[in-house]
Amino acid sequence: MNTDLPYMNAPGYIKKVLEKIVVAQTPSKFTQDFLSTVLGVGSSSARPIIPFFKRLGFLASDGSPTELYAQFRADSSRGVAAAKALSNGYGPLFESNEYIYKLDDSKLKEVITQLTGAEKGSKSVKSIVSSFNAVNEYADFESPSRGAESLQEEDNEGLMTSSGVVNESPRGESRSIGLSYTINLNLPATSDIAVFDAIFKSLKEHLLR
């Protein structure tokens, strides 16, 4: 089965738009009007940037900017955000080679041609390479914060599923779980000390072992 990878026929607009969103105010919805009026990119060739950004995770399905969009705008997290966006949009490439972002254009074209089933030297393959590289120019896959984020995601997956069931760690490590509980007692209104002795004796035998 051939793999569908995101790209723009005019990939030069990717870097241009990415540079502009860093300085522009974040919109409630990233629309064609925002693209042309606020960012000043009115060419019809730039319009596919919206579905392209959705594939990468910068925009939600309704066009609203995501947390990844906000992270890209910040100088301190731009590299990690770009790396995450590439992982989102080009997952199959990273599955074939986790260091795909290090390959030169020639080797990258070979991988893309194999995955997409496209003809060698096709225009679409060239556009995919250029689109990938436009985002990869900002990406930082070596950032310690990216490694910490991935580790946290693995830990969360290993400890708890969505149904609240504890699973084994993905790395096969043993996990310990600490539990605490509070017991509230409604004691009877009595002055007979024997009643209290019986209550606390029962607690000790059945609950406080």
Rosetta blueprint (number, residue, H / E / L):
1 M L
2 N L
3 T L
4 D L
5 L L
6 P L
7 Y L
8 M L
9 N L
10 A L
11 P L
12 G H
13 Y H
14 I H
15 K H
16 K H
17 V H
18 L H
19 E H
20 K H
21 I H
22 V H
23 V H
24 A L
25 Q L
26 T L
27 P L
28 S L
29 K L
30 F L
31 T L
32 Q H
33 D H
34 F H
35 L H
36 S H
37 T H
38 V H
39 L L
40 G L
41 V L
42 G L
43 S L
44 S H
45 S H
46 A H
47 R L
48 P L
49 I H
50 I H
51 P H
52 F H
53 F H
54 K H
55 R H
56 L H
57 G L
58 F L
59 L E
60 A L
61 S L
62 D L
63 G L
64 S L
65 P E
66 T L
67 E H
68 L H
69 Y H
70 A H
71 Q H
72 F H
73 R H
74 A L
75 D L
76 S L
77 S L
78 R H
79 G H
80 V H
81 A H
82 A H
83 A H
84 K H
85 A H
86 L H
87 S H
88 N H
89 G H
90 Y L
91 G H
92 P H
93 L H
94 F H
95 E H
96 S H
97 N L
98 E L
99 Y L
100 I H
101 Y H
102 K H
103 L L
104 D L
105 D H
106 S H
107 K H
108 L H
109 K H
110 E H
111 V H
112 I H
113 T H
114 Q H
115 L H
116 T H
117 G L
118 A L
119 E L
120 K L
121 G L
122 S L
123 K H
124 S H
125 V H
126 K H
127 S H
128 I H
129 V H
130 S H
131 S H
132 F H
133 N H
134 A H
135 V H
136 N H
137 E L
138 Y L
139 A L
140 D L
141 F L
142 E L
143 S L
144 P H
145 S H
146 R H
147 G H
148 A H
149 E H
150 S H
151 L H
152 Q H
153 E H
154 E H
155 D H
156 N H
157 E H
158 G H
159 L H
160 M L
161 T L
162 S L
163 S L
164 G L
165 V L
166 V L
167 N L
168 E L
169 S L
170 P L
171 R L
172 G L
173 E L
174 S L
175 R L
176 S L
177 I L
178 G L
179 L L
180 S L
181 Y L
182 T L
183 I L
184 N L
185 L L
186 N L
187 L L
188 P L
189 A L
190 T L
191 S L
192 D L
193 I H
194 A H
195 V H
196 F H
197 D H
198 A H
199 I H
200 F H
201 K H
202 S H
203 L H
204 K H
205 E H
206 H H
207 L L
208 L L
209 R L
